Amino acid sequence: MSDVTPHLGLPLLAAGQAQKHVTHNEALTLLDGLVQLACRDKDLASPPVNPAEGDRYLVTAATPTGAWAGLSGQVVRFTDGVWVGAVPAAGWLAYVADEKLVYAFDGSVWASLTTAGSAPAATDHLGVNAQADATNRLAVKTDAAFLSWDDVTPGSGDLRVTVNKKAAAQDAGFVFQTGWSSRALFGTLGGDDLVLKTSPDGQSFHTALTARAATGVVAFEASPTAPTPDAGDATTRLATTAFVAASAAAATARVQVSDAAYTIRGSDRTVAVIALTAARTLTLPAASAYPQGTVLTVMDESGACSGSCAVTIAAQGSDRINGLAATALVTPFGSVALQSNGYNKWTVNDRGLTFNERTFVDVAEPASTQIVQGGFPRITMRSVNSDPGGNWNATESWYTCPRRGIYQITASLRVKDQSSAGTQYGIGVYTSEADGPWFLWCGVGPTPATRSTYPYSRLSLQNAGDRLRMFSYSDQGVYVSTAGLQICLVADAA
């Protein structure tokens, strides 16, 4: 039988031993030195100058000197004026006071188990109110978690959480679950782009959002109205159905078209026709592929646009522009602004002011010798005061409507009765000389010298190409003294 204990090496009393108190006191001294082991330091290579009775140290130096020579790796204690070493066994724990850390002996070296805040410094698994395993090495069950910047050390004031992966092809992200079934994934998944994926069942996933690592462009890929950036599109924009485009800085925001047909792209904001020798068609993108609420402007900068050399703006597929399949620019330097509803419609919300100015005409007959008697004769206008769009035909005395829309028509006619009985008289402006709701009936006379002026005004929806002419009627006959006619487009129809 051994005369010491197997773990701490405490001396045992022998049968019939003399001076048993010596052996017993030695065992108590060992217990006092090794139980609840707390050492003052572990980094000294030689004993301190003035040790106190019972002071303990870990001797970790490879070749300690002085009274510690030969005691490397041991726990030494100062007792009765001398240093006594104890050889540790694997599993011994020691608290080092100057570091406020707990060390463990693994059979070869002393290694720290804790950090200064008494939190584990290195461990294979950690579970907080949960069981960690080989896959989930950190497991936490809690209703809330709190992270804050370090105001104790203090820190820099920043707080960053880093999620690192080995290579781009791997995943670095977060999984959101309901009842242990995944519903969303967020992170750099299988690449360096930032991706958000959603799932209804944890099996099939839809990519809802992608932020490109190379360009910063954000695309909402699952949205039916999300535009796809064109090749070379460097606009700073959020690719949603209502993104704001930095059109002033975008290389593709303004496009010039020179005497050719063109399909407008989802990134275009202004399309300028800079040359035009024949009618051309510009085709809009699908309304669902253009950002809702963003204005698209189409303009004629060539100055060559006309009714016979028009720029047609056509909707794509079943899309409609103000309810129609197309609208058009038909006067020089005209422009039109459109907005998409993000689904299947375009709305014309503005036309250039110079565009409507060129629909205006002001013609007159200052000294007429025309007699109106029976029928509905056209009133001849020989003086053209204003016709910037060239819409008045002086030979035929009619106005050709440049495009579909609401026209303001005003006219006046001054006549004198040539009969003693008076006459029934009228005035009208229409596409044909005939009676109808567009004709204003009046009476004049019965004194032959009486002169009467009749004003005429109405709004009329006309189609492009309609020819408006002024005409009159008298059953007894009247002399036309003067006449005037003004026509202008006041509201466009697509």
Summary of the structure (lengths in Angstrom):
residues: 494
radius of gyration: 49.2
end to end distance: 112.3
largest distance: 170.8
contacts: 1421
relative contact order: 0.06
helix: 5%
strand: 39%
